[in-house]
């Protein structure tokens, strides 16, 4: 992951592009590239703190800050009223983890090691929670689509709802999803950890993994600086979205589904594939499925409540195309 740090050179470039009034396209590109290593540093600092604080508190840190970079980007987008971009990024993050990363991990790990083993109970729990998460995201949308169909105004691309009853339903659904996520954390922490199906070199890798490279002050400092930098770069990125969409002729749906999830999660995606290549499928599955579950059960509903602070309320009502994509991804995974 060290090679990603070379991309930090784009942090000052993005700042220069913003403050010197360069092309919005340059601002967007520089900000996207600069966010990749910062998201990696944020995740690495969280992991280091988790090692210092022990398995329970460390697990809680990972559970709450696992998708911190993407959460920051979407909060900034919310503050600027980019609701469709936020919804698309939620969809893209789930699709990317369930299809791209899980698929790449299984493919590359299988090509290197042949048959790979994983804990069936762990996979079963993850699949069950992911099922509940997808249902929680899809059911409100189905209510909204039926409501539109009844009014004769169905639009497969529409994601904006102004019905007070449906908006109230979205808050209840968001609360239930967060409750499910908390209960899943309680279950995970109270369940004894099984020994992972290991390869021949796992013991040496495990020893390296559990040795902290940074002290607590260094970890906290990196976490704080990375967070502040991500906030500013997210402002640059979101501010350039509208001009980029107009100049390139692309949609916000494309930016949200493809670009934003890659920017926020590329470091985590690389780790997921790397551990699969080391024949650690339990860890690889926990990264891909766990990240998807966190986005669906924690990040998305949390954004619903945060949106109340900014005016336009974010609702978990997705377009029909997004619902179909989420359903197919869940069925495949």
C-alpha positions in Angstrom: 0.0 0.0 0.0 3.0 2.3 0.3 3.0 3.1 -3.4 -0.4 4.8 -3.0 1.3 7.5 -0.8 3.1 8.8 -3.9 -0.3 10.1 -5.0 -0.2 12.5 -2.0 1.5 14.9 -4.4 -2.0 15.6 -5.8 -3.2 17.1 -2.5 -1.3 20.4 -3.1 -2.1 20.2 -6.8 -5.8 20.0 -6.0 -5.6 22.9 -3.6 -3.7 25.0 -6.1 -6.3 24.2 -8.8 -9.1 25.3 -6.6 -7.6 28.5 -5.3 -6.0 29.6 -8.5 -9.3 29.0 -10.5 -8.1 26.3 -12.8 -10.4 24.2 -15.0 -13.2 22.4 -13.0 -12.2 19.2 -14.7 -8.6 19.5 -13.4 -10.0 20.3 -9.9 -12.2 17.2 -10.1 -9.5 14.9 -11.3 -6.8 16.1 -8.9 -9.3 15.9 -6.0 -10.3 12.4 -6.9 -6.7 11.2 -7.1 -5.7 13.0 -3.9 -8.5 11.4 -2.0 -7.3 7.9 -2.8 -4.1 7.9 -0.6 -5.9 10.0 2.1 -8.6 7.4 2.4 -5.9 4.7 2.7 -4.1 6.7 5.4 -7.4 7.2 7.2 -8.1 3.4 7.2 -4.5 2.6 8.2 -4.6 5.0 11.1 -7.9 3.4 12.2 -6.3 -0.1 12.0 -3.3 1.1 14.1 -5.5 2.5 16.8 -7.5 -0.7 16.7 -4.3 -2.7 17.5 -3.5 -0.4 20.4 -7.0 -0.4 21.9 -7.6 -4.1 21.9 -10.0 -6.4 20.0 -13.3 -5.0 21.3 -12.7 -1.3 21.1 -10.6 -1.8 18.0 -13.5 -3.7 16.4 -15.8 -0.9 17.3 -13.4 1.6 15.7 -13.3 -0.4 12.5 -17.1 -0.8 12.5 -17.7 3.0 12.8 -14.8 4.3 10.8 -14.5 1.6 8.1 -16.1 3.8 5.5 -15.2 7.1 7.0 -13.8 8.6 3.8 -16.9 7.9 1.7 -19.1 9.1 4.6 -17.2 12.4 4.6 -17.6 12.8 0.9 -21.3 12.1 0.9 -21.9 14.4 3.9 -20.2 17.2 2.0 -22.4 16.3 -1.1 -25.4 16.5 1.2 -24.5 19.9 2.4 -24.4 21.1 -1.2 -27.8 19.5 -2.0 -26.5 16.7 -4.2 -29.0 14.1 -3.1 -28.9 12.1 -6.3 -25.1 11.9 -6.2 -25.3 10.6 -2.6 -27.8 7.9 -3.4 -25.9 6.8 -6.5 -22.7 6.6 -4.4 -24.5 4.4 -1.8 -25.6 2.1 -4.6 -22.2 2.1 -6.3 -20.4 1.3 -3.0 -22.6 -1.7 -2.4 -22.3 -2.9 -6.0 -18.6 -2.4 -6.0 -18.0 -4.5 -2.9 -20.5 -7.3 -3.7 -19.5 -7.7 -7.4 -16.1 -6.2 -8.3 -14.1 -6.8 -5.1 -15.8 -10.1 -4.0 -15.6 -11.4 -7.6 -11.9 -10.3 -8.1 -11.0 -11.9 -4.7 -12.6 -15.2 -5.6 -11.2 -15.2 -9.1 -7.6 -14.3 -8.3 -7.5 -16.3 -5.1 -8.9 -19.3 -6.9 -6.4 -19.0 -9.8 -3.5 -19.0 -7.3 -4.6 -21.5 -4.7 -7.3 -23.6 -6.5 -9.9 -24.6 -3.9 -10.1 -22.1 -1.1 -11.9 -22.7 2.2 -13.8 -20.2 4.4 -16.0 -20.3 7.5 -19.5 -21.2 6.4 -21.1 -19.7 9.6 -19.3 -16.4 9.1 -20.4 -16.3 5.5 -23.9 -17.3 6.5 -24.2 -14.5 9.0 -22.8 -11.9 6.6 -25.3 -13.1 3.9 -28.2 -12.9 6.3 -27.3 -9.4 7.4 -26.8 -8.3 3.8 -30.2 -9.7 2.9 -31.9 -7.7 5.7 -29.9 -4.6 4.5 -31.0 -4.9 0.9 -34.6 -5.5 1.9 -34.4 -2.4 4.2 -33.2 -0.3 1.2 -35.6 -1.8 -1.4 -38.9 -2.0 0.5 -39.3 1.8 1.0 -38.6 2.3 -2.7 -41.3 -0.3 -3.7 -43.8 1.6 -1.6 -42.8 4.8 -3.3 -43.0 3.2 -6.8 -46.4 1.8 -6.1 -47.5 5.2 -4.9 -46.3 6.8 -8.1 -47.9 4.1 -10.2 -51.2 4.7 -8.5 -50.9 8.4 -9.3 -49.9 7.6 -12.9 -46.5 9.4 -12.6 -44.0 6.5 -12.5 -40.5 7.5 -13.5 -37.7 4.9 -13.4 -35.1 7.6 -13.0 -36.9 9.5 -10.2 -35.5 9.4 -6.7 -37.0 12.5 -5.2 -40.1 12.1 -2.9 -42.1 14.9 -1.4 -44.9 12.8 0.2 -44.8 13.5 4.0 -46.0 9.9 4.9 -43.3 8.3 2.8 -40.7 10.7 4.2 -41.8 9.7 7.7 -41.4 6.1 6.7 -37.9 6.7 5.5 -36.9 7.9 9.0 -38.4 4.8 10.6 -36.6 2.5 8.1 -33.3 4.3 8.8 -33.7 3.9 12.5 -34.4 0.2 12.1 -31.4 -0.3 9.8 -29.0 1.3 12.4 -30.6 -0.9 15.1 -29.9 -4.0 13.0 -26.3 -2.8 12.5 -25.8 -2.3 16.3 -27.3 -5.8 17.0 -25.0 -7.3 14.4 -22.0 -5.7 16.2 -23.1 -7.1 19.5 -23.5 -10.5 18.0 -20.0 -10.3 16.4 -18.3 -9.2 19.6 -20.0 -11.9 21.7 -19.3 -14.7 19.3 -16.0 -16.6 19.9 -13.6 -16.1 17.0 -12.8 -19.3 15.1 -9.3 -20.0 13.8 -9.2 -18.9 10.1 -8.6 -21.5 7.4 -4.9 -20.7 7.0 -2.3 -21.1 4.3 1.3 -22.2 5.0 2.5 -18.7 5.5 -0.3 -17.3 7.6 1.5 -17.4 10.9 4.3 -15.1 9.8 1.8 -12.8 8.2 -0.4 -12.8 11.3 2.6 -11.8 13.5 3.4 -8.9 11.2 -0.3 -7.8 11.1 -0.7 -7.6 14.8 2.4 -5.5 15.4 1.6 -1.8 15.6 3.8 0.3 13.3 2.6 3.7 14.7 2.3 4.9 18.2 -1.1 6.2 19.5 -0.2 9.9 19.1 1.0 9.3 15.5 -2.1 7.3 14.7 -4.4 10.0 16.1 -2.5 12.7 14.3 -2.7 10.9 11.0 -6.4 10.2 11.5 -7.1 13.9 12.3 -5.0 15.4 9.5 -6.4 12.9 6.9 -9.9 13.7 8.0 -9.4 17.4 7.7 -7.8 17.0 4.3 -10.6 14.8 3.1 -13.2 17.3 4.1 -11.5 20.1 2.1 -10.9 17.9 -0.9 -14.5 16.7 -0.8 -15.6 20.3 -1.0 -13.4 20.8 -4.1 -14.6 17.6 -5.7 -18.4 18.2 -5.1 -18.1 21.8 -6.2 -16.7 20.7 -9.5 -19.3 18.1 -10.2 -21.9 20.3 -12.0 -19.4 21.8 -14.4 -17.8 18.4 -15.1 -21.2 16.8 -15.8 -22.1 19.6 -18.2 -18.7 19.7 -20.0 -18.3 15.9 -20.4 -21.9 15.1 -21.0 -22.0 12.4 -18.3 -24.6 11.9 -15.6 -24.3 12.3 -11.8 -25.5 8.7 -11.7 -22.3 7.6 -13.4 -20.1 9.7 -11.1 -21.9 8.4 -8.0 -22.0 4.7 -8.9 -18.5 4.5 -10.4 -16.1 7.4 -9.4 -17.1 8.2 -5.8 -17.0 4.6 -4.5 -13.7 3.9 -6.1 -12.1 7.1 -4.7 -13.3 6.3 -1.2 -12.6 2.6 -1.1 -9.8 1.8 -3.5 -7.3 1.1 -0.6 -9.7 -1.2 1.1 -10.4 -3.0 -2.2 -6.7 -3.6 -2.8 -6.4 -5.1 0.7 -9.4 -7.4 0.1 -7.8 -8.8 -3.1 -4.3 -9.1 -1.5 -5.6 -11.2 1.5 -7.4 -13.5 -1.0 -4.1 -14.0 -2.8 -2.7 -15.0 0.6 -5.4 -17.6 0.9 -7.2 -15.8 3.7 -10.7 -16.0 2.4 -12.4 -15.4 5.7 -10.7 -12.0 6.0 -11.4 -11.2 2.3 -15.1 -12.0 2.6 -15.3 -9.9 5.8 -13.8 -7.0 3.9 -16.1 -7.1 0.9 -19.3 -8.2 2.6 -18.6 -6.3 5.8 -18.1 -3.1 3.9 -21.3 -3.5 1.9 -23.2 -4.3 5.1 -21.8 -1.2 6.8 -22.8 1.0 3.9 -26.3 -0.4 3.8 -27.0 -0.6 7.5 -25.0 2.3 8.9 -23.8 4.8 6.4 -27.0 5.1 4.3 -29.4 5.5 7.3 -27.0 7.8 9.1 -27.0 10.0 6.1 -30.8 10.1 6.2 -30.6 11.7 9.7 -27.7 13.9 8.9 -29.6 15.3 5.9 -32.1 16.8 8.3 -29.4 19.3 9.3 -29.0 20.6 5.8 -32.5 21.2 4.6 -33.4 18.8 1.7 -34.2 15.5 3.4 -32.4 12.4 2.0 -34.7 9.5 1.7 -33.9 5.8 1.1 -35.9 5.8 -2.1 -33.8 4.8 -5.0 -34.6 4.8 -8.7 -36.1 1.6 -10.3 -32.8 1.0 -12.1 -30.8 1.2 -8.8 -33.3 -1.2 -7.1 -32.8 -3.8 -9.9 -29.0 -3.5 -9.7 -29.0 -3.9 -5.9 -31.3 -6.9 -6.1 -29.3 -8.6 -8.8 -26.0 -8.0 -6.9 -27.4 -9.4 -3.7 -28.8 -12.5 -5.5 -25.4 -13.0 -7.2 -23.4 -12.6 -4.0 
